[in-house]
Amino acid sequence: MAIVVNMPRLSDTMEEGTVAAWLKKVGDKIEEGDILAEIETDKATMEFESFNEGTLLHIGVQEGETTKVDELLAIIGDEGEDISGLLNGSSSADAKEEKAENTKEAPAKTEVKEETSSAELPDGVIVVTMPRLSDTMEEGTVATWLKKVGDKVEEGDILAEIETDKATMEFESFQSGTLLEIGLKEGESAKVDALLAIIGPAGTDVSGVAVNFKGPAATKTDEAPKVEAKKEAPATTSDTKQKAPTPTPVTANGRVFVSPLAKKLADEKGINLTQVQGSGDHGRIVKRDIENFTPAASGASVGKFVPSGQEDFDDIDNSQMRKAIAKALTNSKFSAPHYYLSVEFDMENAMAFRAQFNSIPDTKISYNDIVVKACALALKQHPQVNSQWFADKMRLNNHVHIGVAVAVPDGLVVPVVRFANEQTLPQIGAAVKDLAGKARNKKLTPDEMQGSTFTVSNLGMFGIDTFTSIINQPNSAILSVGNIVEKPVVKNGQIVVGNTMKLSLACDHRTVDGATGAQFLQTLKGYIENPVTMLV
């Protein structure tokens, strides 16, 4: 059955989008994850991927045309399927139901409109839902609330900091009023378009609005099925069966029903909550359960050795960034045929060059800056390595945007140094330093993390001599940079002390052949071993 694809909301303030380019044409086969089009929002031009499979039957917005969010963008279905009903607005109830089931954004938007219609909401009350703050965001986590219930909110005020799959971003209010209800506590997650907050006139009763809202459910722990509690109930004797407290239910994601105070006391006393039987409603652990908890006896016989250790671990919920990294790298590793080329460069001239360069007042460059600049120049000579793979084509980029991998507490982000071949070494150094600082403070914008054509990953500062990386798709290659090592080398038939650095180039064999990758590394070797040539 045909699926209606609507104009997506790709930024928190986006109200309409312009189709910059279609990457598929009518009649093309579509796989889930294929890039359908490039959409220009109010913040950036972003790739929009398909969440459905089938044949592209209709394009509703031509390149250069603009339409509102949730308006018809395209229709995907079976080849030759009749879609006239969808085009003339007389679709059947079945078609509408299929649209709601298969469209990522339409159902939530439709439900929000139904649940927040002026006929049902108190005057002036507005439901604020979890925004889509990146093109790939499917759910968000409230990192911090900057307003509390009862606070006055002005249009443009920052309501909260939302953790997405790419960064933690500030979410501003588009309405004025009083914050009447908070739907998600700090640390809780929910799907895009789930209830986030309610704003309206002070003193308005919105309890019914929160209860009746039918958006996507938040990730909470108050709906564990009672059946699970019964399955995990420990065996009891007939004398105690009726008096035994209800075992604590455990949800599918491993969370335990426990009051905040009981959890705090358990942490202080080092008590494993999974061993505690809750006496509260539906087996919830409360304060008295922690205060009265006694570890079970070992039952070991006298004289028998009993290990005194206790198994212990901490479960940490995966952040949105960690989920996105896992998804992207898994997709890259198992879809792109990787191969690796390893080289070792003489760094004597580079070390002398850097020392002389940094002797200039107010100038400081790193070895990583030298590598980025050298890669940028080499890529201009080897466009095949600067390419990108798509399902229906290979793109040879004439510009050079180099992604620089930066480690952050939650994982790894790749901000982009744009037009790196046109920048000087100090400019590259300043750009990398600025982007790395933003990355560690979670202040990178989506635009600063998009558009790379090649990636550099450097672990040399951690003492790593050599390693390989996973390609940052849709790029065709990534360069892994190791530490500079002082070691014996042979020069002019003599063993002398030298300094070398190992690099490994991971290539996608669909776009970069072995000889092409080797030629790129030869050109890179010339620049790094004789860095003065980069200034010519």
VOGUFI-620154 format. One record per residue (C-alpha): residue number from 1; residue in three letters; x, y, z. Coordinates in nm, 3 decimals, decimal comma, padded with zeros to 5 digits. Layout:
<pts>
PT tordren kelo      c1      c2      c3
PT     NUM  ALA       X       Y       Z
...
</pts>
This chain:
<pts>
PT tordren kelo      c1      c2      c3
PT       1  MET  00,000  00,000  00,000
PT       2  ALA  00,124  00,347 -00,087
PT       3  ILE  00,289  00,557  00,184
PT       4  VAL  00,268  00,935  00,200
PT       5  VAL  00,597  01,105  00,290
PT       6  ASN  00,550  01,454  00,431
PT       7  MET  00,791  01,748  00,456
PT       8  PRO  00,990  01,663  00,774
PT       9  ARG  01,068  01,902  01,059
PT      10  LEU  01,450  01,904  01,051
PT      11  SER  01,512  02,181  01,304
PT      12  ASP  01,341  02,308  01,616
PT      13  THR  01,228  02,632  01,447
PT      14  MET  01,154  02,493  01,101
PT      15  GLU  00,806  02,576  00,971
PT      16  GLU  00,866  02,514  00,600
PT      17  GLY  01,132  02,357  00,383
PT      18  THR  01,270  02,397  00,033
PT      19  VAL  01,380  02,101 -00,178
PT      20  ALA  01,737  02,184 -00,274
PT      21  ALA  01,790  01,862 -00,470
PT      22  TRP  01,619  01,530 -00,532
PT      23  LEU  01,858  01,235 -00,513
PT      24  LYS  01,590  00,996 -00,641
PT      25  LYS  01,351  01,027 -00,937
PT      26  VAL  01,005  00,887 -01,002
PT      27  GLY  01,036  00,515 -01,077
PT      28  ASP  01,351  00,462 -00,869
PT      29  LYS  01,363  00,181 -00,614
PT      30  ILE  01,390  00,308 -00,256
PT      31  GLU  01,551  00,122  00,033
PT      32  GLU  01,510  00,217  00,398
PT      33  GLY  01,792  00,460  00,480
PT      34  ASP  01,835  00,588  00,122
PT      35  ILE  01,875  00,964  00,093
PT      36  LEU  01,563  01,091 -00,084
PT      37  ALA  01,642  01,460 -00,107
PT      38  GLU  01,841  01,751  00,030
PT      39  ILE  01,608  01,982  00,223
PT      40  GLU  01,695  02,345  00,291
PT      41  THR  01,567  02,448  00,636
PT      42  ASP  01,591  02,777  00,822
PT      43  LYS  01,930  02,663  00,957
PT      44  ALA  02,103  02,444  00,702
PT      45  THR  02,065  02,220  00,400
PT      46  MET  02,025  01,868  00,533
PT      47  GLU  01,991  01,521  00,387
PT      48  PHE  01,651  01,355  00,434
PT      49  GLU  01,651  00,978  00,438
PT      50  SER  01,364  00,742  00,367
PT      51  PHE  01,213  00,535  00,646
PT      52  ASN  01,028  00,317  00,395
PT      53  GLU  01,097  00,080  00,106
PT      54  GLY  00,930  00,065 -00,234
PT      55  THR  00,920  00,262 -00,557
PT      56  LEU  00,912  00,642 -00,573
PT      57  LEU  00,570  00,695 -00,734
PT      58  HIS  00,524  01,069 -00,702
PT      59  ILE  00,722  01,384 -00,619
PT      60  GLY  00,502  01,653 -00,469
PT      61  VAL  00,757  01,934 -00,435
PT      62  GLN  00,998  02,010 -00,719
PT      63  GLU  01,355  02,129 -00,673
PT      64  GLY  01,356  02,492 -00,564
PT      65  GLU  00,995  02,477 -00,441
PT      66  THR  00,894  02,537 -00,079
PT      67  THR  00,618  02,384  00,132
PT      68  LYS  00,505  02,375  00,494
PT      69  VAL  00,612  02,104  00,740
PT      70  ASP  00,383  01,797  00,715
PT      71  GLU  00,268  01,883  00,361
PT      72  LEU  00,295  01,620  00,086
PT      73  LEU  00,656  01,570 -00,023
PT      74  ALA  00,645  01,235 -00,202
PT      75  ILE  00,462  00,903 -00,227
PT      76  ILE  00,630  00,562 -00,205
PT      77  GLY  00,457  00,235 -00,286
PT      78  ASP  00,451 -00,069 -00,510
PT      79  GLU  00,554 -00,025 -00,872
PT      80  GLY  00,249  00,057 -01,088
PT      81  GLU  00,022  00,117 -00,787
PT      82  ASP -00,273  00,355 -00,836
PT      83  ILE -00,222  00,662 -00,616
PT      84  SER -00,487  00,886 -00,768
PT      85  GLY -00,689  00,870 -00,447
PT      86  LEU -00,397  01,007 -00,245
PT      87  LEU -00,331  01,283 -00,499
PT      88  ASN -00,689  01,410 -00,525
PT      89  GLY -00,753  01,394 -00,151
PT      90  SER -01,016  01,120 -00,163
PT      91  SER -00,805  00,846 -00,010
PT      92  SER -00,981  00,567  00,170
PT      93  ALA -00,974  00,511  00,542
PT      94  ASP -00,729  00,226  00,486
PT      95  ALA -00,490  00,457  00,302
PT      96  LYS -00,507  00,709  00,582
PT      97  GLU -00,438  00,438  00,837
PT      98  GLU -00,139  00,315  00,639
PT      99  LYS -00,006  00,669  00,620
PT     100  ALA -00,031  00,704  00,996
PT     101  GLU  00,149  00,374  01,053
PT     102  ASN  00,434  00,432  00,811
PT     103  THR  00,507  00,804  00,821
PT     104  LYS  00,761  00,899  01,082
PT     105  GLU  00,629  01,245  01,157
PT     106  ALA  00,269  01,257  01,037
PT     107  PRO  00,105  01,046  01,311
PT     108  ALA  00,251  01,242  01,599
PT     109  LYS  00,162  01,572  01,436
PT     110  THR -00,191  01,459  01,361
PT     111  GLU -00,243  01,340  01,716
PT     112  VAL -00,107  01,661  01,861
PT     113  LYS -00,353  01,860  01,655
PT     114  GLU -00,643  01,637  01,764
PT     115  GLU -00,548  01,640  02,128
PT     116  THR -00,469  02,011  02,145
PT     117  SER -00,757  02,153  01,944
PT     118  SER -00,905  02,475  02,072
PT     119  ALA -01,230  02,291  02,147
PT     120  GLU -01,061  02,066  02,404
PT     121  LEU -00,787  02,284  02,553
PT     122  PRO -00,851  02,556  02,810
PT     123  ASP -00,817  02,906  02,668
PT     124  GLY -00,458  03,009  02,605
PT     125  VAL -00,311  02,667  02,692
PT     126  ILE -00,044  02,531  02,456
PT     127  VAL  00,106  02,180  02,453
PT     128  VAL  00,482  02,178  02,389
PT     129  THR  00,610  01,851  02,243
PT     130  MET  00,957  01,697  02,214
PT     131  PRO  01,113  01,880  01,915
PT     132  ARG  01,310  01,717  01,634
PT     133  LEU  01,643  01,897  01,673
PT     134  SER  01,841  01,701  01,413
PT     135  ASP  01,763  01,524  01,088
PT     136  THR  01,822  01,179  01,241
PT     137  MET  01,670  01,242  01,585
PT     138  GLU  01,399  00,994  01,684
PT     139  GLU  01,394  01,059  02,058
PT     140  GLY  01,542  01,310  02,300
PT     141  THR  01,651  01,322  02,663
PT     142  VAL  01,594  01,621  02,890
PT     143  ALA  01,942  01,707  03,015
PT     144  THR  01,841  02,017  03,216
PT     145  TRP  01,529  02,222  03,277
PT     146  LEU  01,605  02,594  03,284
PT     147  LYS  01,249  02,676  03,393
PT     148  LYS  01,036  02,522  03,666
PT     149  VAL  00,661  02,487  03,707
PT     150  GLY  00,514  02,827  03,791
PT     151  ASP  00,785  03,029  03,614
PT     152  LYS  00,690  03,298  03,365
PT     153  VAL  00,802  03,211  03,012
PT     154  GLU  00,858  03,464  02,736
PT     155  GLU  00,884  03,382  02,368
PT     156  GLY  01,251  03,310  02,300
PT     157  ASP  01,332  03,198  02,656
PT     158  ILE  01,535  02,879  02,683
PT     159  LEU  01,307  02,614  02,834
PT     160  ALA  01,545  02,321  02,854
PT     161  GLU  01,860  02,159  02,724
PT     162  ILE  01,771  01,855  02,511
PT     163  GLU  02,019  01,575  02,443
PT     164  THR  01,980  01,448  02,086
PT     165  ASP  02,170  01,181  01,893
PT     166  LYS  02,426  01,444  01,791
PT     167  ALA  02,462  01,703  02,067
PT     168  THR  02,297  01,868  02,365
PT     169  MET  02,105  02,167  02,233
PT     170  GLU  01,910  02,453  02,387
PT     171  PHE  01,536  02,444  02,318
PT     172  GLU  01,364  02,779  02,321
PT     173  SER  00,996  02,854  02,376
PT     174  PHE  00,786  02,985  02,091
PT     175  GLN  00,510  03,094  02,331
PT     176  SER  00,463  03,323  02,628
PT     177  GLY  00,280  03,233  02,947
PT     178  THR  00,336  03,033  03,265
PT     179  LEU  00,499  02,689  03,274
PT     180  LEU  00,205  02,483  03,405
PT     181  GLU  00,328  02,125  03,360
PT     182  ILE  00,654  01,942  03,294
PT     183  GLY  00,599  01,613  03,112
PT     184  LEU  00,954  01,479  03,133
PT     185  LYS  01,188  01,500  03,428
PT     186  GLU  01,562  01,557  03,387
PT     187  GLY  01,722  01,239  03,258
PT     188  GLU  01,402  01,100  03,107
PT     189  SER  01,370  01,026  02,735
PT     190  ALA  01,079  01,034  02,493
PT     191  LYS  01,005  01,005  02,125
PT     192  VAL  00,981  01,313  01,907
PT     193  ASP  00,635  01,478  01,952
PT     194  ALA  00,580  01,328  02,299
PT     195  LEU  00,452  01,563  02,572
PT     196  LEU  00,735  01,785  02,696
PT     197  ALA  00,555  02,067  02,877
PT     198  ILE  00,235  02,272  02,895
PT     199  ILE  00,231  02,653  02,889
PT     200  GLY -00,068  02,879  02,953
PT     201  PRO -00,226  03,137  03,182
PT     202  ALA -00,122  03,115  03,547
PT     203  GLY -00,351  02,904  03,764
PT     204  THR -00,507  02,707  03,477
PT     205  ASP -00,589  02,345  03,560
PT     206  VAL -00,418  02,131  03,295
PT     207  SER -00,427  01,794  03,471
PT     208  GLY -00,677  01,664  03,217
PT     209  VAL -00,463  01,780  02,927
PT     210  ALA -00,159  01,587  03,049
PT     211  VAL -00,365  01,271  03,112
PT     212  ASN -00,545  01,277  02,777
PT     213  PHE -00,249  01,366  02,558
PT     214  LYS -00,194  01,078  02,314
PT     215  GLY  00,148  01,153  02,176
PT     216  PRO  00,435  00,899  02,187
PT     217  ALA  00,495  00,765  02,536
PT     218  ALA  00,793  00,876  02,742
PT     219  THR  01,049  00,631  02,872
PT     220  LYS  00,926  00,583  03,227
PT     221  THR  00,907  00,297  03,476
PT     222  ASP  00,549  00,305  03,597
PT     223  GLU  00,401  00,060  03,346
PT     224  ALA  00,582 -00,265  03,411
PT     225  PRO  00,340 -00,550  03,346
PT     226  LYS  00,216 -00,731  03,654
PT     227  VAL  00,269 -01,062  03,475
PT     228  GLU  00,643 -01,010  03,495
PT     229  ALA  00,618 -00,956  03,869
PT     230  LYS  00,439 -01,288  03,907
PT     231  LYS  00,697 -01,471  03,698
PT     232  GLU  00,980 -01,347  03,915
PT     233  ALA  00,812 -01,409  04,251
PT     234  PRO  01,040 -01,629  04,466
PT     235  ALA  00,904 -01,963  04,586
PT     236  THR  00,742 -01,946  04,932
PT     237  THR  00,601 -02,196  05,178
PT     238  SER  00,227 -02,231  05,222
PT     239  ASP  00,251 -02,062  05,564
PT     240  THR  00,404 -01,742  05,428
PT     241  LYS  00,259 -01,729  05,076
PT     242  GLN -00,016 -01,482  05,160
PT     243  LYS  00,207 -01,257  05,374
PT     244  ALA  00,511 -01,232  05,146
PT     245  PRO  00,559 -00,883  04,998
PT     246  THR  00,526 -00,847  04,623
PT     247  PRO  00,860 -00,886  04,441
PT     248  THR  00,982 -00,568  04,279
PT     249  PRO  00,882 -00,560  03,908
PT     250  VAL  01,166 -00,506  03,665
PT     251  THR  01,095 -00,336  03,332
PT     252  ALA  01,220 -00,457  02,995
PT     253  ASN  01,509 -00,212  03,006
PT     254  GLY  01,622 -00,332  03,350
PT     255  ARG  01,486 -00,047  03,561
PT     256  VAL  01,340 -00,119  03,905
PT     257  PHE  01,027  00,034  04,062
PT     258  VAL  01,170  00,241  04,349
PT     259  SER  01,091  00,571  04,516
PT     260  PRO  01,359  00,844  04,489
PT     261  LEU  01,423  00,840  04,867
PT     262  ALA  01,453  00,460  04,876
PT     263  LYS  01,697  00,469  04,583
PT     264  LYS  01,910  00,729  04,761
PT     265  LEU  01,919  00,523  05,083
PT     266  ALA  02,007  00,208  04,885
PT     267  ASP  02,297  00,388  04,716
PT     268  GLU  02,425  00,510  05,053
PT     269  LYS  02,407  00,160  05,205
PT     270  GLY  02,538 -00,022  04,898
PT     271  ILE  02,222 -00,231  04,864
PT     272  ASN  02,147 -00,402  04,532
PT     273  LEU  01,787 -00,304  04,456
PT     274  THR  01,719 -00,623  04,258
PT     275  GLN  01,754 -00,817  04,585
PT     276  VAL  01,497 -00,606  04,769
PT     277  GLN  01,128 -00,701  04,783
PT     278  GLY  00,902 -00,396  04,756
PT     279  SER  00,602 -00,351  04,982
PT     280  GLY  00,458 -00,046  04,808
PT     281  ASP  00,193 -00,034  04,537
PT     282  HIS  00,256 -00,294  04,264
PT     283  GLY  00,577 -00,403  04,440
PT     284  ARG  00,740 -00,059  04,443
PT     285  ILE  01,040 -00,032  04,678
PT     286  VAL  00,988  00,235  04,945
PT     287  LYS  01,193  00,371  05,235
PT     288  ARG  01,087  00,106  05,489
PT     289  ASP  01,199 -00,175  05,255
PT     290  ILE  01,554 -00,039  05,250
PT     291  GLU  01,561  00,025  05,626
PT     292  ASN  01,439 -00,331  05,699
PT     293  PHE  01,647 -00,505  05,431
PT     294  THR  01,864 -00,797  05,549
PT     295  PRO  02,087 -00,981  05,300
PT     296  ALA  01,987 -01,346  05,251
PT     297  ALA  02,188 -01,605  05,446
PT     298  SER  02,438 -01,804  05,246
PT     299  GLY  02,318 -02,145  05,376
PT     300  ALA  02,675 -02,282  05,360
PT     301  SER  02,771 -02,570  05,587
PT     302  VAL  03,019 -02,520  05,870
PT     303  GLY  03,379 -02,554  05,761
PT     304  LYS  03,303 -02,514  05,391
PT     305  PHE  03,481 -02,231  05,209
PT     306  VAL  03,239 -01,959  05,102
PT     307  PRO  03,360 -01,682  04,866
PT     308  SER  03,318 -01,343  05,029
PT     309  GLY  03,307 -01,139  04,706
PT     310  GLN  02,988 -00,995  04,565
PT     311  GLU  02,910 -00,944  04,199
PT     312  ASP  02,863 -00,577  04,132
PT     313  PHE  02,802 -00,364  03,824
PT     314  ASP  02,655 -00,033  03,716
PT     315  ASP  02,402 -00,004  03,434
PT     316  ILE  02,434  00,318  03,238
PT     317  ASP  02,158  00,410  02,996
PT     318  ASN  02,286  00,464  02,643
PT     319  SER  02,288  00,833  02,554
PT     320  GLN  02,135  00,953  02,229
PT     321  MET  02,487  01,022  02,099
PT     322  ARG  02,606  00,671  02,187
PT     323  LYS  02,305  00,518  02,010
PT     324  ALA  02,371  00,726  01,699
PT     325  ILE  02,742  00,634  01,696
PT     326  ALA  02,657  00,265  01,728
PT     327  LYS  02,406  00,281  01,445
PT     328  ALA  02,630  00,479  01,208
PT     329  LEU  02,947  00,275  01,265
PT     330  THR  02,766 -00,058  01,247
PT     331  ASN  02,609  00,046  00,919
PT     332  SER  02,946  00,160  00,783
PT     333  LYS  03,143 -00,145  00,895
PT     334  PHE  02,897 -00,398  00,755
PT     335  SER  02,794 -00,218  00,437
PT     336  ALA  03,121 -00,067  00,311
PT     337  PRO  03,396 -00,314  00,210
PT     338  HIS  03,686 -00,172  00,414
PT     339  TYR  04,051 -00,233  00,337
PT     340  TYR  04,356 -00,073  00,499
PT     341  LEU  04,685  00,073  00,374
PT     342  SER  04,956  00,138  00,634
PT     343  VAL  05,262  00,360  00,593
PT     344  GLU  05,541  00,505  00,808
PT     345  PHE  05,666  00,860  00,747
PT     346  ASP  05,996  01,024  00,843
PT     347  MET  05,906  01,316  01,070
PT     348  GLU  06,245  01,488  01,107
PT     349  ASN  06,165  01,770  00,864
PT     350  ALA  05,812  01,808  00,999
PT     351  MET  05,943  01,849  01,354
PT     352  ALA  06,194  02,112  01,246
PT     353  PHE  05,929  02,288  01,036
PT     354  ARG  05,685  02,303  01,327
PT     355  ALA  05,951  02,437  01,565
PT     356  GLN  06,042  02,714  01,319
PT     357  PHE  05,678  02,797  01,247
PT     358  ASN  05,591  02,821  01,616
PT     359  SER  05,885  03,058  01,674
PT     360  ILE  05,677  03,326  01,503
PT     361  PRO  05,506  03,542  01,770
PT     362  ASP  05,141  03,453  01,843
PT     363  THR  05,161  03,148  01,619
PT     364  LYS  05,116  02,786  01,724
PT     365  ILE  05,037  02,487  01,506
PT     366  SER  05,017  02,118  01,595
PT     367  TYR  05,126  01,808  01,406
PT     368  ASN  04,758  01,736  01,355
PT     369  ASP  04,720  02,073  01,177
PT     370  ILE  05,004  01,975  00,946
PT     371  VAL  04,836  01,641  00,870
PT     372  VAL  04,498  01,805  00,800
PT     373  LYS  04,654  02,059  00,563
PT     374  ALA  04,859  01,791  00,386
PT     375  CYS  04,550  01,573  00,344
PT     376  ALA  04,352  01,864  00,202
PT     377  LEU  04,617  01,936 -00,063
PT     378  ALA  04,662  01,567 -00,149
PT     379  LEU  04,285  01,519 -00,186
PT     380  LYS  04,272  01,790 -00,453
PT     381  GLN  04,511  01,577 -00,656
PT     382  HIS  04,322  01,253 -00,587
PT     383  PRO  03,948  01,332 -00,610
PT     384  GLN  03,860  00,961 -00,604
PT     385  VAL  03,969  00,950 -00,238
PT     386  ASN  03,763  01,265 -00,177
PT     387  SER  03,451  01,092 -00,307
PT     388  GLN  03,125  00,970 -00,153
PT     389  TRP  02,922  00,658 -00,224
PT     390  PHE  02,546  00,665 -00,277
PT     391  ALA  02,316  00,384 -00,383
PT     392  ASP  02,280  00,511 -00,738
PT     393  LYS  02,596  00,714 -00,795
PT     394  MET  02,945  00,807 -00,681
PT     395  ARG  03,010  01,175 -00,610
PT     396  LEU  03,355  01,322 -00,675
PT     397  ASN  03,381  01,632 -00,458
PT     398  ASN  03,570  01,933 -00,593
PT     399  HIS  03,572  02,096 -00,250
PT     400  VAL  03,758  01,958  00,053
PT     401  HIS  03,577  01,951  00,388
PT     402  ILE  03,781  01,753  00,641
PT     403  GLY  03,614  01,600  00,946
PT     404  VAL  03,834  01,591  01,255
PT     405  ALA  03,737  01,321  01,507
PT     406  VAL  03,710  01,460  01,863
PT     407  ALA  03,667  01,242  02,172
PT     408  VAL  03,398  01,360  02,416
PT     409  PRO  03,270  01,197  02,736
PT     410  ASP  02,968  01,046  02,559
PT     411  GLY  03,161  00,911  02,261
PT     412  LEU  03,294  01,069  01,945
PT     413  VAL  03,190  01,363  01,728
PT     414  VAL  03,333  01,476  01,395
PT     415  PRO  03,320  01,854  01,343
PT     416  VAL  03,415  01,972  00,994
PT     417  VAL  03,691  02,209  00,879
PT     418  ARG  03,545  02,349  00,558
PT     419  PHE  03,756  02,426  00,249
PT     420  ALA  04,063  02,306  00,438
PT     421  ASN  04,282  02,322  00,125
PT     422  GLU  04,224  02,698  00,103
PT     423  GLN  04,311  02,769  00,469
PT     424  THR  04,654  02,843  00,613
PT     425  LEU  04,804  02,628  00,885
PT     426  PRO  04,722  02,884  01,159
PT     427  GLN  04,365  02,910  01,029
PT     428  ILE  04,327  02,532  01,039
PT     429  GLY  04,473  02,526  01,390
PT     430  ALA  04,230  02,793  01,511
PT     431  ALA  03,933  02,620  01,347
PT     432  VAL  04,017  02,280  01,498
PT     433  LYS  04,070  02,430  01,842
PT     434  ASP  03,738  02,616  01,828
PT     435  LEU  03,543  02,314  01,704
PT     436  ALA  03,703  02,079  01,957
PT     437  GLY  03,614  02,318  02,238
PT     438  LYS  03,253  02,335  02,123
PT     439  ALA  03,242  01,956  02,095
PT     440  ARG  03,358  01,902  02,453
PT     441  ASN  03,109  02,162  02,580
PT     442  LYS  02,827  02,012  02,369
PT     443  LYS  02,781  02,338  02,180
PT     444  LEU  02,835  02,214  01,823
PT     445  THR  02,555  02,294  01,582
PT     446  PRO  02,429  02,032  01,335
PT     447  ASP  02,574  02,238  01,050
PT     448  GLU  02,923  02,217  01,205
PT     449  MET  02,905  01,836  01,200
PT     450  GLN  02,781  01,785  00,843
PT     451  GLY  02,930  01,781  00,497
PT     452  SER  03,270  01,619  00,550
PT     453  THR  03,433  01,462  00,243
PT     454  PHE  03,724  01,297  00,430
PT     455  THR  03,806  01,232  00,796
PT     456  VAL  04,121  01,242  01,010
PT     457  SER  04,134  01,052  01,341
PT     458  ASN  04,442  01,115  01,557
PT     459  LEU  04,524  00,909  01,868
PT     460  GLY  04,892  00,997  01,868
PT     461  MET  04,852  01,226  02,169
PT     462  PHE  04,744  00,920  02,370
PT     463  GLY  05,063  00,731  02,285
PT     464  ILE  04,899  00,502  02,025
PT     465  ASP  05,149  00,398  01,756
PT     466  THR  04,910  00,251  01,502
PT     467  PHE  04,538  00,177  01,466
PT     468  THR  04,260  00,156  01,208
PT     469  SER  03,931  00,346  01,195
PT     470  ILE  03,581  00,286  01,058
PT     471  ILE  03,489  00,506  00,762
PT     472  ASN  03,258  00,799  00,836
PT     473  GLN  02,999  00,739  00,564
PT     474  PRO  02,916  00,848  00,302
PT     475  ASN  03,288  00,935  00,279
PT     476  SER  03,519  00,695  00,100
PT     477  ALA  03,818  00,708  00,335
PT     478  ILE  03,945  00,794  00,682
PT     479  LEU  04,308  00,846  00,793
PT     480  SER  04,426  00,711  01,131
PT     481  VAL  04,726  00,901  01,271
PT     482  GLY  04,958  00,753  01,533
PT     483  ASN  05,225  00,881  01,769
PT     484  ILE  05,568  01,018  01,665
PT     485  VAL  05,817  00,757  01,787
PT     486  GLU  06,191  00,798  01,838
PT     487  LYS  06,359  00,481  01,713
PT     488  PRO  06,664  00,348  01,526
PT     489  VAL  06,634  00,401  01,150
PT     490  VAL  06,864  00,335  00,857
PT     491  LYS  06,985  00,641  00,664
PT     492  ASN  07,254  00,625  00,398
PT     493  GLY  07,344  00,275  00,510
PT     494  GLN  07,391  00,381  00,873
PT     495  ILE  07,174  00,313  01,179
PT     496  VAL  07,087  00,645  01,339
PT     497  VAL  06,823  00,781  01,579
PT     498  GLY  06,518  00,899  01,391
PT     499  ASN  06,156  00,999  01,444
PT     500  THR  05,876  00,830  01,251
PT     501  MET  05,497  00,831  01,248
PT     502  LYS  05,266  00,550  01,133
PT     503  LEU  04,943  00,621  00,946
PT     504  SER  04,669  00,389  00,826
PT     505  LEU  04,423  00,474  00,549
PT     506  ALA  04,088  00,291  00,557
PT     507  CYS  03,924  00,290  00,213
PT     508  ASP  03,585  00,191  00,077
PT     509  HIS  03,664 -00,051 -00,206
PT     510  ARG  03,346  00,051 -00,387
PT     511  THR  03,500  00,389 -00,466
PT     512  VAL  03,875  00,371 -00,396
PT     513  ASP  04,090  00,100 -00,553
PT     514  GLY  04,411 -00,010 -00,384
PT     515  ALA  04,637  00,165 -00,634
PT     516  THR  04,438  00,488 -00,595
PT     517  GLY  04,474  00,479 -00,218
PT     518  ALA  04,847  00,406 -00,247
PT     519  GLN  04,899  00,700 -00,483
PT     520  PHE  04,719  00,930 -00,241
PT     521  LEU  04,951  00,818  00,040
PT     522  GLN  05,256  00,884 -00,179
PT     523  THR  05,138  01,240 -00,238
PT     524  LEU  05,063  01,279  00,135
PT     525  LYS  05,412  01,151  00,217
PT     526  GLY  05,567  01,423  00,001
PT     527  TYR  05,381  01,698  00,188
PT     528  ILE  05,438  01,565  00,542
PT     529  GLU  05,804  01,473  00,497
PT     530  ASN  05,869  01,807  00,324
PT     531  PRO  05,608  02,040  00,476
PT     532  VAL  05,763  02,354  00,328
PT     533  THR  05,611  02,242 -00,005
PT     534  MET  05,267  02,311  00,143
PT     535  LEU  05,353  02,681  00,154
PT     536  VAL  05,448  02,707 -00,214
</pts>
